[in-house]
Amino acid sequence: MRTRITDLFGITHPIIQGGMHFVGLAELASAVSNAGGLGIITGLTQRTPEALLREIERCRGMTDAPFGVNLSFLPSLNPPPYAEYVQAIIEGGVRIVETAGRNPAPYMPILDAAGVKVLHKCTSIRHALTAERLGCAAVSIDGFECGGHPGEDDIPNMILLPRAADTLRIPFIASGGMADGRSLVAALALGADGINMGTRFVATRDAPVHDNVKRAIVQASELDTRLVMRPLRNTERVLNNRAVEQLLDVEREKGSTVTIDDIRIYVGGVYPRVMMDGETEAGAWSCGMVAGLIDDIPTVAELIDRIMVQADALVRGRLGELL
Ligand SMILES: Cc1cc2nc3c(=O)[nH]c(=O)nc-3n(C[C@H](O)[C@H](O)[C@H](O)COP(=O)(O)O)c2cc1C
């Protein structure tokens, strides 16, 4: 399948693995790229720019195919040294960066000069237009369904994607709620040039996370996610658990006066405990509504192959036969 995204990134299938904190390590990124998609290392999971450079080298040792690095600009009391992370990406020879959280304006000149293509992930058409104006090569449109940070507009992909198709000139991919060949064909029908998946890739054999995490996703239904940190305008869609229920109780009690300090124990330092140690109840961790469509733990290669086989059968079979 050839789309503007496969051409842009030099990949075989229009399937991208979004950056994921403590999940997007070289093991997963290389598995996705080796299977013909685009794998992405999560920059800030590496504690220093030097560690990121080493992770990039490790990934290069595991695949000859293109892969990218995610750089998330999220609210933080002690912002990481972003410019140094950007430098590590360039020095590491990576030519694709996925940005998220805030637009990459300050880093566009240096990324451009180094020939790095920027794929900006955003949750609204106005932000996508800004990315286009800034010179991003493509955008990922993250609908309200998505795991992680869906923004504050709450517009699902059924509306966002055709709006993006009508508005943008640069290629875009559908992110949030994507799981299988049906998702891919639907996204293409709505005007996207490919898909980005997060939660679905966590529940694969190649994801370097504890089995408890994969099992929790398989067991969850589409009803099992919650939105936390909405009063802080830093909304995150997470898998429900006891810690999340306690966090939401605190948010309800404190109302608009809630601060990050009131909920820090439920959101701070949670990812390593969940992803590495398998403490799935340790706090709030991102998960999409798409968990309701996930009921197995295939390898990344099996997953991507079956998405493409199903998409082919849908287009040639069910859809073609309707005409
Ligand atoms: C466990 C997990 C961690 C994530 N961490 C990040 C992150 O650090 N940076 C980022 O830009 N997106 C992050 N995301 C969002 C994904 O890259 C992707 O946009 C999202 O999962 C798409 O929705 P889906 O889960 O329905 O596929 C994370 C998602 C999950 C499930």
The ligand as a Tripos MOL2 file, in Angstrom:
@<TRIPOS>MOLECULE
LIG
   31    33     1     0     0
SMALL
NO_CHARGES

@<TRIPOS>ATOM
      1 C1          1.5080    3.9180   27.7230 C.3       1 LIG1
      2 C2          1.4920    5.1120   26.7980 C.ar      1 LIG1
      3 C3          2.4700    6.0950   26.9410 C.ar      1 LIG1
      4 C4          2.4690    7.2060   26.0840 C.ar      1 LIG1
      5 N1          3.4860    8.1280   26.1890 N.ar      1 LIG1
      6 C5          3.5650    9.1440   25.2840 C.ar      1 LIG1
      7 C6          4.6720   10.0410   25.3040 C.ar      1 LIG1
      8 O1          5.5660    9.9560   26.1400 O.2       1 LIG1
      9 N2          4.6950   11.0170   24.3490 N.ar      1 LIG1
     10 C7          3.7230   11.1380   23.3990 C.ar      1 LIG1
     11 O2          3.8170   12.0240   22.5450 O.2       1 LIG1
     12 N3          2.6640   10.3050   23.3650 N.ar      1 LIG1
     13 C8          2.5670    9.3120   24.2800 C.ar      1 LIG1
     14 N4          1.5150    8.4260   24.2030 N.ar      1 LIG1
     15 C9          0.4990    8.5820   23.1310 C.3       1 LIG1
     16 C10         0.7970    7.6750   21.9220 C.3       1 LIG1
     17 O3          1.9810    8.0320   21.2770 O.3       1 LIG1
     18 C11        -0.3420    7.7460   20.8770 C.3       1 LIG1
     19 O4         -0.4950    9.0790   20.4240 O.3       1 LIG1
     20 C12        -1.6630    7.2620   21.4400 C.3       1 LIG1
     21 O5         -1.4690    6.1300   22.2400 O.3       1 LIG1
     22 C13        -2.6360    6.9470   20.3300 C.3       1 LIG1
     23 O6         -3.8400    6.4510   20.8400 O.3       1 LIG1
     24 P1         -4.1560    4.8630   20.9990 P.3       1 LIG1
     25 O7         -3.5720    4.4930   22.3030 O.co2     1 LIG1
     26 O8         -5.6380    4.8190   20.9620 O.co2     1 LIG1
     27 O9         -3.4980    4.1490   19.8580 O.co2     1 LIG1
     28 C14         1.4650    7.3390   25.0860 C.ar      1 LIG1
     29 C15         0.4700    6.3490   24.9780 C.ar      1 LIG1
     30 C16         0.4720    5.2510   25.8150 C.ar      1 LIG1
     31 C17        -0.5960    4.2000   25.6440 C.3       1 LIG1
@<TRIPOS>BOND
     1     1     2 1
     2     2     3 ar
     3     2    30 ar
     4     3     4 ar
     5     4     5 ar
     6     4    28 ar
     7     5     6 ar
     8     6     7 ar
     9     6    13 1
    10     7     8 2
    11     7     9 ar
    12     9    10 ar
    13    10    11 2
    14    10    12 ar
    15    12    13 ar
    16    13    14 ar
    17    14    15 1
    18    14    28 ar
    19    15    16 1
    20    16    17 1
    21    16    18 1
    22    18    19 1
    23    18    20 1
    24    20    21 1
    25    20    22 1
    26    22    23 1
    27    23    24 1
    28    24    25 2
    29    24    26 1
    30    24    27 1
    31    28    29 ar
    32    29    30 ar
    33    30    31 1
@<TRIPOS>SUBSTRUCTURE
     1 LIG1         1 GROUP 0 **** ****
